[in-house]
């Protein structure tokens, strides 16, 4: 069984390392990390992940801008996106509407079980 390819784009270096470690431990994912949002589109095109975990707020470019670029590019628009955010907490939004721009999001701090469950749901859908 081949592993799903996941790209984590977040400016928080320690967070991306922790998320990669959690995902790699499952042995289900081939994971890469990127801490510079400006380079995201180039790496998406090179790596061709099945899913991008994308921070909403980064200093160089906003996650929604990266998502828009992905959606507008025929070569990569099929790639699924899950937003990571510290803007809201899980408890501030009803369970059925945990989306940003119609895409699932995971509130920081991220729990490994929630991360893996959400990734599997999005990849299955």
C-alpha positions as CSV (number, residue, x, y, z in Angstrom):
1,X,0.0,0.0,0.0
2,X,1.4,3.4,-1.0
3,X,1.7,6.2,1.5
4,X,-0.3,9.4,1.1
5,X,1.9,12.4,0.5
6,X,1.4,15.3,2.9
7,X,2.9,18.7,2.7
8,X,2.9,20.8,5.9
9,X,3.2,24.6,5.3
10,X,3.6,26.6,8.5
11,X,6.0,29.2,9.7
12,X,6.3,27.6,13.1
13,X,9.4,25.3,12.8
14,X,8.8,23.4,16.0
15,X,5.1,22.8,15.1
16,X,6.0,21.5,11.6
17,X,8.6,19.1,13.0
18,X,6.1,17.8,15.6
19,X,3.4,17.3,13.0
20,X,5.8,15.5,10.7
21,X,6.9,13.2,13.5
22,X,3.3,12.4,14.5
23,X,2.4,11.6,10.9
24,X,5.5,9.7,10.1
25,X,5.0,7.5,13.2
26,X,1.7,6.2,11.6
27,X,3.7,4.8,8.7
28,X,0.8,5.9,6.5
29,X,2.2,9.1,5.2
30,X,5.2,10.5,3.2
31,X,5.5,13.9,4.8
32,X,7.5,17.0,3.9
33,X,7.6,20.3,5.7
34,X,8.0,23.9,4.5
35,X,8.4,27.0,6.8
36,X,8.3,29.6,4.0
37,X,4.9,30.2,2.5
38,X,6.3,32.0,-0.5
39,X,7.9,28.7,-1.7
40,X,4.7,26.6,-1.2
41,X,3.4,26.6,-4.8
42,X,6.8,25.5,-6.1
43,X,7.1,22.7,-3.6
44,X,3.5,21.6,-4.2
45,X,4.2,21.3,-7.9
46,X,7.5,19.4,-7.2
47,X,6.2,17.0,-4.5
48,X,2.6,16.7,-5.8
49,X,1.1,15.9,-2.4
50,X,-2.3,14.3,-1.9
51,X,-3.0,16.9,0.8
52,X,-1.5,20.2,2.1
53,X,-1.8,21.2,5.8
54,X,-1.7,25.0,5.4
55,X,-1.3,27.6,8.2
56,X,-3.8,30.4,7.8
57,X,-1.6,33.2,9.2
58,X,2.0,33.4,8.1
59,X,4.2,36.5,8.0
60,X,5.1,36.3,4.3
61,X,1.9,35.1,2.6
62,X,-1.5,34.1,4.0
63,X,-2.7,30.5,3.7
64,X,-5.9,31.5,1.9
65,X,-3.7,33.1,-0.8
66,X,-1.7,29.9,-1.2
67,X,-5.0,27.9,-1.4
68,X,-6.3,30.3,-4.1
69,X,-3.2,29.8,-6.1
70,X,-3.5,26.0,-5.8
71,X,-7.2,26.2,-6.9
72,X,-6.4,28.3,-9.9
73,X,-3.7,26.0,-11.2
74,X,-5.1,23.2,-13.3
75,X,-2.0,21.1,-12.6
76,X,-2.6,21.1,-8.8
77,X,-6.2,22.2,-8.2
78,X,-7.2,18.6,-7.3
79,X,-4.9,18.6,-4.2
80,X,-6.8,18.6,-0.9
81,X,-6.2,21.3,1.7
82,X,-6.7,21.4,5.5
83,X,-6.1,24.7,7.2
84,X,-4.2,25.0,10.5
85,X,-5.2,28.0,12.6
86,X,-4.7,29.6,16.0
87,X,-7.3,32.3,15.1
88,X,-10.2,30.2,16.5
89,X,-10.4,27.3,18.8
90,X,-12.4,24.1,18.2
91,X,-14.9,25.1,20.9
92,X,-15.7,28.4,19.2
93,X,-17.2,26.8,16.1
94,X,-20.0,24.2,16.0
95,X,-18.7,20.7,14.9
96,X,-20.7,20.7,11.7
97,X,-19.2,23.9,10.5
98,X,-15.5,23.4,11.2
99,X,-14.4,24.8,7.8
100,X,-12.6,27.9,6.5
101,X,-13.5,28.8,2.9
102,X,-15.3,25.5,2.7
103,X,-12.3,23.5,3.7
104,X,-11.7,21.6,7.0
105,X,-9.5,23.3,9.6
106,X,-7.7,22.1,12.6
107,X,-7.3,24.5,15.5
108,X,-3.9,24.9,17.2
109,X,-2.6,23.5,19.4
110,X,-3.0,20.3,17.3
111,X,-3.6,17.0,18.9
112,X,-2.1,14.0,16.9
113,X,-5.3,12.0,17.0
114,X,-7.4,14.9,15.7
115,X,-4.9,15.6,13.0
116,X,-4.8,12.0,11.8
117,X,-8.6,11.6,11.9
118,X,-9.2,14.8,10.0
119,X,-6.5,13.9,7.4
120,X,-8.1,10.5,6.8
121,X,-11.6,12.0,6.5
122,X,-10.5,14.5,3.9
123,X,-8.5,12.0,1.9
124,X,-11.4,9.6,1.9
125,X,-13.9,12.3,0.8
